[in-house]
Amino acid sequence: MLTAMDRSSPSGSTGTGAHGRAQPGKWLIGVPFRSTASRVVWMYYVVGEAGDVSRAVRVALARANSTQEKQARGGGSVTAEGLEVRRITLDALGHTRLDGAGDRSAAPSW
């Protein structure tokens, strides 16, 4: 569950986006990789320290390509192709939402 502190922008002030939603500056980045020749597995990373979507993608890819993550999934680097990018927001009542395209095929290539 996101807390009031999570509603702050990277500068520490609370921002409000479209429809009055607080903008916490958090992103959910889905990164696909092939576990076998035909099976795609999605790893999801919550990135809270990024100021914008480009930085969030870079942070998620850096995490996905870390030595520990590579070992956990059996090696191999991941690329920015086919990512799922969603912004995590809160509505006025504090309900968490995922904004952005839910269809992975519609996500742009980073």
Secondary structure in CASP SS format (residue, H / E / C, confidence):
PFRMAT SS
TARGET T0000
AUTHOR 0000-0000-0000
METHOD secondary structure of the structure
MODEL  1
M C 1.00
L C 1.00
T C 1.00
A H 1.00
M H 1.00
D H 1.00
R H 1.00
S E 1.00
S C 1.00
P C 1.00
S C 1.00
G C 1.00
S C 1.00
T E 1.00
G C 1.00
T E 1.00
G C 1.00
A H 1.00
H H 1.00
G H 1.00
R C 1.00
A E 1.00
Q E 1.00
P E 1.00
G E 1.00
K E 1.00
W E 1.00
L E 1.00
I E 1.00
G E 1.00
V E 1.00
P E 1.00
F E 1.00
R E 1.00
S C 1.00
T C 1.00
A C 1.00
S C 1.00
R C 1.00
V E 1.00
V E 1.00
W E 1.00
M E 1.00
Y E 1.00
Y E 1.00
V E 1.00
V E 1.00
G C 1.00
E C 1.00
A C 1.00
G C 1.00
D C 1.00
V H 1.00
S H 1.00
R H 1.00
A H 1.00
V H 1.00
R H 1.00
V H 1.00
A H 1.00
L H 1.00
A H 1.00
R H 1.00
A H 1.00
N C 1.00
S C 1.00
T H 1.00
Q H 1.00
E H 1.00
K H 1.00
Q H 1.00
A H 1.00
R H 1.00
G C 1.00
G C 1.00
G C 1.00
S C 1.00
V C 1.00
T C 1.00
A C 1.00
E C 1.00
G C 1.00
L C 1.00
E E 1.00
V E 1.00
R E 1.00
R E 1.00
I E 1.00
T E 1.00
L E 1.00
D C 1.00
A C 1.00
L C 1.00
G C 1.00
H C 1.00
T E 1.00
R E 1.00
L E 1.00
D E 1.00
G C 1.00
A C 1.00
G C 1.00
D C 1.00
R H 1.00
S H 1.00
A H 1.00
A C 1.00
P C 1.00
S C 1.00
W C 1.00
END
